[in-house]
Amino acid sequence: MPWREAAPKLAYPAVVKIDGSELVDPVRYAAKGYPHELWTELRREDPLAWFDPEGYRGFWAVTKHADLCEVSKQPELFSSEPRLVVQREEVEATEAIGNTMRTLVNMDPPDHRIYRGLATPWFKPSNLRRIEERMVESAKQLVGRMMRDGGPQECDFVTEVAALHPLRLIAHLFGLPEEDEAFILRATNELFGAQDPEFQRTGDRERDMARLQSDFFAYFAKTAKERRESPKEDLASLLATSEIDGKPIPELELLSYYLIVLTAGHETTRNAIAGGLLALMEHPGELRRLQADPDVTACAVDEIIRWTSPVNQFVRTATRKTRLRGRTIREGDALCLFYASANRDEDVFEDPFRFRVDRRPNPHLAFGIGEHFCLGATLARMEIRVLLEELVPRLVSLELAGEPERLASSFVGGLKHLPIRYQIRPAG
């Protein structure tokens, strides 16, 4: 299909004086976090801007809530294939996993609807309520471990709490043994932190990604084989034994399904949990409000998700020439959807740079919209809510014990370390 090829370079007069690399450079994200000041200027001056930074293939930066919705709701016009995110050209060329896996996030209709439908029943609220007791147990155990003897304590909230809570639950849904969680966590860090030196095995990206893919697929192939031979009541068995048009799911699609649900299923929630706690520390009045009125917890969960926007960008590719916001989009053009920018859109959110635990309405796009609305959105909300309900009422004090450290990634953004000093009272 001709539109799969990258469009030739364009030259458009830049309204906002940046070259675009500032929006997608993982090193900048690690040092400064999300470029909200640049997105704000773009939303005001040039909300659909073309950038062609050196070392990257060109892209349209979609920064407005309305435009992101319009693009997302037209999969026949704006395809999820073949380009997943904007990253450096040499990274795209050597991205072993990205170039070989075929997951829900880079499928279009009708395949997307067919494959998504296989797992949809597992993520319905009625089914997830069956594991809420397990969520509560996990939250109680982690907060109890944080409390220790009840005196002042310190910990890295990301590695000791935020990373473990959603990992346990998604592994439980898959029916995976607890001893395998360490492998899943390490491999997920290497996948989403592939450009972060802390999570690289050797520093040779191509070799590291090839080894990671081999590790992932060997593990998932073994799991699938076991479930076909002896199915259980878990998501891994459901997918391994599912059929499409009377035939088993092809091996590539099956292993890719395992990969995306297991890794994205806890990585993004981890970032929301950690970023949410940081937001509560930075806005102590909102923490006190949440402690005084637990009824706003559900609102607080969505505000945390809006505020942190753990998935920062996805790319859509125009399948034919079209118009958007008065600009001509050519067949083959890439449009980079910046969800974190849309979630600060002044035309949609009142006082968008204020963190409010009681914000309502809150039409954020952190879970996406349209065909690709996050399959695990209900699970993520439940996991965050249950942990907040266990932790927040028991906090006696909470402050930073060091500088937070951010992941070097412009795709999935968040904290990799959050040192805190705190005191927690006993339950009840």
N, C-alpha and C positions, 0 to 999 in steps of 0.2 A: 504494500500500500504506500503510495508516494508521500502521504502526509507524515509518515513515520520518520522521514529524513528531516534533519534540522534545517530550518529556514536560513537563507543567507543573511549576512549581517546587515543591519539597518542603521541609519543615522537619523535620530530624531533630536530636535533641540531640547536640551535638558532644562526644565524649569527649576527643579531643586538641584543644587550644585553638588551632587555626589555621583560616583561612577557606578553605584549599585553593589559593589563588593561589600560595602558596609552592612548590607541587609542579609548577606549569606555567608560571611566569613566566620567559620567556627572559632577561630582564635579570638575574634572580637567578642563573640558571645561569651566565651569563657572569661574574658577580662571585664566586660561591661554589662553583660546581660542583654536583654532584648532592646533593640534600638528604637524605643518608643518616641524619642524626640524627633527622629527622622521620619518615622511613620506619620506622626502628627503633622509634620510639614507637608508630607506627600498627600495626605488626605485633604489638606487645605488647598494646596497649590497644584498638585498633579496626581490625582488619585489613581490614574491608570498610566503609569510611566514605563517607558521602555528603557532597559539597561542592557548594556553589552560589555560588562567588565572584562578586563584582561584575565585570561585563564578560565573563563566560564563561557558556556553557550548563552546567548542572549535570552532575555525573558521580559515579559510584562509583569510589573509589580502590582498586584491587585490588593489594595489596602482598605477599601470601603466595604462595609457590611453588606450593602445592597448588591454590589457587584459580585462579591463572593457568593452570595445566594444565587444570583442569576446564572453564574457559571456552573455552580454545583448542581443545579436543577436541570441542566441540559446535557446529559452524558453523551447523547448522540452528536452534539456539536462540539463539546469539550471533553475529550477522551482522557481517561486515567492511564492510558498506555501511550507511549512506551516509557516515558520519563517520569520517575517518581518524585524526585525533589531536585532543587537546584544545588549543585555542588561542583567543585572544580572538575575540569575536563579529564585530568589524569586520574582523579578519583572515580569518575564514572567509568572510565575505560578499564580500571582494575578492580571494580566492585564485583567480586566473584558471586556473592550471594544475590546482590541486586540484579545482576544480569541473567541469573538462572532461575530464581524462584518466581512462581506465579501465584500471587496471593489475592485476597479480596480487595486490597487497596489499589491494585493495578489491574483490576478486571473491569470490563464494561458490560452493560446488558447485551444479550440475555444471560451470559455466563455468570455475571455478578449476582443476579437475583437467584439463579439456580443454586450456586454454591453457598451463598449467604443463608438461603432457606434451610440448608441442612442443619445448621447449628442454632438457628433462631429460637427454637423451643427451649433450648437450654438457658437462654439469657432472658426469658420472660420473668417478670416479677413473681408470678406464682411458683415457678420452679426455684428461683433464687432464694425465696423465703425459707426453703428447706435447709439451706446452708447458713442461715443467719445465726443460728446457735454457734456454728463453727466460727463465724466472724467475731461474735462476742467473746468466745473463748480465746481467740487469737489476740484480740485487743486487751483483754484482762491480763493475759500472760505477759504481753510486751510492756504494758504500763506498770504491772507489778515488778517486772525486772528493772524498769527505769527507777522505780521508787527505792529499791534496795532497803535500807534501814529506816527510811523516812526522813533522813536528814538532807542537807544540801548535796547535790550530786552534779556530775557532768557526764555528757555522752555526745556521740556523733549521731544526731537524730536520723540522718539519712541511712547510714549503714546498720544502725542498731534497732530501728523501728520502721521508718517509712519504706525501706526496701523489702522488709520481711513480711509485713502484714498482707499486702496484695499478692506477693509471691506464694505464700502458703495457700491462699484461697484459690488462685487459678490452678495451682498444682493439684489441689483437692478436686476441683472440677474435672481435671483430666485423669484423676485416679493415679497420680504418680507418687511413688514412695517419698517419704520425707528426706531420706538420705540423698535423693537426686536434686533437691532444691539448690544446693550449693553449686552444682554444675550449671543449672538453668540460670542462676543469678550471675555467675561468672561469664557465661556465654552471652547473656543479654547485655552486660556491661561492655563486652568487647564489640558487640554488634552496633549498639547505639552510640557507644563512645569510641568508635573506630578511629576518629581523628583526634582523640584525646590521648596524650602520651601515657597517662596513668593506666589506661586499659589496653594498651598495645602489648602484644607478646614480645615481638622482636624489633619493632620499628619499621619492618618491611611490610607495608600495607598489603601488597598483593599476596605475599606469602601468608600473612596473618589471616586474611580473609579466606583464602583457600583452605587453610587448616580449620578455621572456624566453621566453614560450610561443611567440611568433611565430618567434623565432630557433631554438628547439629543433625545432619541427615543420617548419620550412622545411628545416633540415639533415637531419632524419630522412626527410622525404618525398623529398628528392633521393637519399639513400642507398638507400632502398627502390626507387625507380625504376631506379637504376643496377643494383641486384642482380637485379631482375626481367628486365631486358634482357640482363644478362650475369652470371649467377650464378657465385659463387666458392665455395670450400670454407671458408666462415666462417659465424658465427652470424647476421650480418645477412642473408645470402642465404637461410639456412634459414627464417628467419621471413618474409622477403619472399615466398617461394615456397610457403609452407605453406598448406594448405587445411583448413577445418573444414566437414564435411558437404558436401564437394565444391565449396566456394566459398572464394575467397581470404579471408584474415583482413580484417575491416573496417578501414578506414584508421585510425580512432580507436584501436582496440585495438592495431593494429600499431605505430603511432607511440608509443603509451603503453608498449608492451612495450620498444621501444628505449630510451625514456626511463628507465624504472625499472631495467633491467638495467645500462645504461651508467653511470648516476649513482650509484645505491645500490651498484652493484658495486664501486665504488672508494672512495666516501665513508666507508662504515662501516669498511672495512679500514684506510684511512688513520688513522681515529681510534683503532683498536685498536693499530696500530703505534706511533703517537706516544704514546698513553697507556701502552702497555707499556714503552716506554723510560723514561718518567717514573717508572713503578712500580719499575723496576730501579734507577734512581738513588735513589729514596726508600727502597729496601730493598737496600743494597749487599751484605749477606750473601747474598741470593738471586741477585744478579748473580754473585758469586764461586762460588756453588754451580753455577750454570748453566755457567760457564766451566770448572769442574773436572769436570763430568759432562755432556757433550753429550747423553748418552742420555736426559736428562729434557726435551729440547727440545720434544718433542711434548706433554708434560704442561704445559710452560711456556706453549705457545701457547694451550691451553684456559684456563689460569689468567689469562693476559692478557685473553682475550676475556671471561671472567667478570668480572674486575676492572674492565674499562673499560665493558662493556655498551654498545656504541656506539649501538644503538637503544634509546632509553629508554622510549618509550611507543607503544602503538597503542590504538585504541578498538574495542570491540565493542558492538553495539546489540541489546538483547533483542527478539526477534521475538514473544514472548508473555510473559505473567506467569509468574514462576517463583520459586524459592527458592534462595538461596545463602548459606551460612554463617549460617543462621537469619534472614536478612533477606529481605523481599519485594522482588523486582526486578520492576518493572512493564514492560509492553510499551512499547517506545520508550526505555527508560532506557539511558544510555550508561555503559559500564564501561571505565575507563581502566586498561590493563594496564601496570604499572610493572615492566619487566624488570630494571632495575638493583636495585630493592628485592628482588625474588624471588631475585636472585643473591647476596644477603646474608642470606637467611633462616636464622635460627639453628636451625630444625628440620630443615634439610637439609644445611647446611654446617658442619663442625666449624671453630670459630674463624674465622667468615666474614670478619672484618675483618683477617685476616692474609693477606698476599700470599705464596703458597708455590708455587715453580716446580715442585715435585714433587707437587702436590695430586692425590690419587686416592682415591676416585672424584670426579668433578667434573660432576655433573648440571646444569650451568648452562642457562639458558634464553635466552642471548644470541642464539641463532639462531631462537628461537621453538620451538614444539612443535605437533604436529598438522598440519592441512592446510597451514598457512603456514610450516612449517619452511623456513628460508632455502635457496633454490635454489642459491646460490653458497657454501654453507658449506665444502665441500671445497676449493674454489678459495681462499677466504679463509685457511683453515688452512695450505694449501701456501705461499701468498705470505708469510705471517708467518714460517713455519718457515724458508723459504729465506733470508729476510733476516736472521733471527737467527743462522742457521748461518754466514753470511758475516761479520756484524758482531761478534758477541759474542766469539769467540775472538781477535779482533784488537784489542780495546779494551785500551789501556794505562791510560788514565784517562778519567773521565767525570764531569762535574758541570754544574749549571745555570750559565748565563752571564747570566741575567736571569729575570724573572718569566714563567712560562708564561701565555698568554692563552687563554681559553676562548671557544668559539662561543656567541653569544646564541641559544640554541635549547633547548627542552625536549623536542624530538622526537628528533633525532639529536645526541647530546652528544659533545663532545670538544674537543681543543685546536686552535686555529687558528695558534698560534705557540709554539714550544718552543726558546728559545735555549740552546744547549749549548756547553760548552768541553770539549775532549777531545783524545786522542792515539790514533792508530791505527797499528799496525805493518803492514808489508807482508804480503801474502798468503803463506802457506806458512812 
